Amino acid sequence: MSDSSVPAAPSRPRWRSWLARFGRRTLDIVYPAHCPGCGAGTAEPGTLCGTCWHEVSFIARPYCERLGIPFSVDIGGTLLSPAAIAEPPVFGRARAVALHEGHARAFVHRLKFSDRLDLAQPMGRMMAAAGRELIDGADAIIPVPLHWTRLMWRRFNQSQALAEAVGTASGLPVMAGALIRKKRTPQQIGLTRNQRIANLQGAFGVTERARMQLRGKALILVDDVHTTGATLNAAARVLLRAGAERVDVLTFTKVADPMKNPI
């Protein structure tokens, strides 16, 4: 059969492209772009206004290469915090967009407790930017799961919403059901680090179906807040025991001093 007899692939009708553009413009008129922080008008949907941007304590180098805790002075070389040296985390590296204070803390609380799912996409895009070095070479994203009883009460898992947004921004697949919460643990808010560790004993597990998929994979564990690291360590330990090659952590905020700044 000659090449001339092979039918050409159908092109996308022009009317569909026009309709898509018309739909987007109509939405922009009915629901104009606004800042997810304060509601002020912005040039692009899901972007922060100048005021809110300057009120977010973004984390940038120099910071601890393991825990992502920012330093005030850059002394050069690979920097590790005293916490990372004294008690190295189970996971490899942790990165976060901002410190858990001010507007960044408000975003987390609005998403988690006020059903502001519209915040997940802009927060996820910022997380993907903050975690570029983790994303390079990673195979998949794993959200920290909720126990099914808490999921029924809350109606959605904020960590999964953020994981899906990071996945959309980065192109990485999200393995939402691989890691499971086997037991319902009391709320971590207000607990000391040791209490959190004890609270999470046996809390996580991996499904048999996912075990084969995780073997040899470089994973990014996604949560909303990195506090003491007890939850993230417990989840990472289970993933590594299931055969994952590496587990890094990506969150929206990092609590600089968990004892002085509880979530």
Summary of the structure (lengths in Angstrom):
residues: 263
radius of gyration: 20.9
end to end distance: 68.1
largest distance: 75.2
contacts: 787
relative contact order: 0.14
helix: 40%
strand: 15%
